[in-house]
Amino acid sequence: MRRRHAASLDPHAISEFGRRLRAWYRRSARDLPWRRTRNAYRVLVSELMLQQTQVSRVIPKYHEFLRTFPSLAAVARAEPARVLEAWSGLGYYARARNLHKLARELTSDGTRSRVRLPSEPAALRDLPGIGAYTAGAVASFAYEVRAPLVDTNVARVLSRVFAPSLSPKRPRDLKRIWAIAERTLPRTGNATWTHNQALMEHGALVCTARVAHCDRCPVSSLCATHARAMTLRR
């Protein structure tokens, strides 16, 4: 039952969806600092900061935090209060506390000069403060692992395009949206990096919570929600 929607997707529609979305991203993506790196620690910091915080607020704090703590080892050596101080202005301080716990956990064997985050989502999820989305993001964006990720924006895009009857707010439906996200992944890790970035960007800039800008959507002709809206207008 969990994979009913994913299994029923038209392979041609999936392929075309990904192709159009990635082409749009290459033309329209914002130049954000965390998109210029494959450093797992820097990707993790950006993903933690972006949780419930606007991009415009994150950018200066991201640079500032990395100047203070250029590595996980530097975070591990610091006292918790120092990490929280560097996080000030972003709110939701549990994110900073979890980052510090994670750094300490990865350096618990006393080897603090070289710390490497795991590359597989399952191993990442075992670390403090890392859920399914963040694990997928770090695996995909740092290591180019072929891993799905679903945040609020991605869930909205995928449900509107492929399964309008699903609600991301219902846990059972959210599991099905994750299955759709996995089903729509391209074949390679490098393409997955672009694909996942494109899904997030599309939800942030085009298929937004307040307005679905179908007039400038690269996948509107494939979208079930758009098709239904057009039918109702006739």
Order of alpha helices (4+ residues) and beta strands (2+ residues): alpha-alpha-alpha-alpha-alpha-alpha-alpha-alpha-alpha-alpha-alpha-alpha-alpha
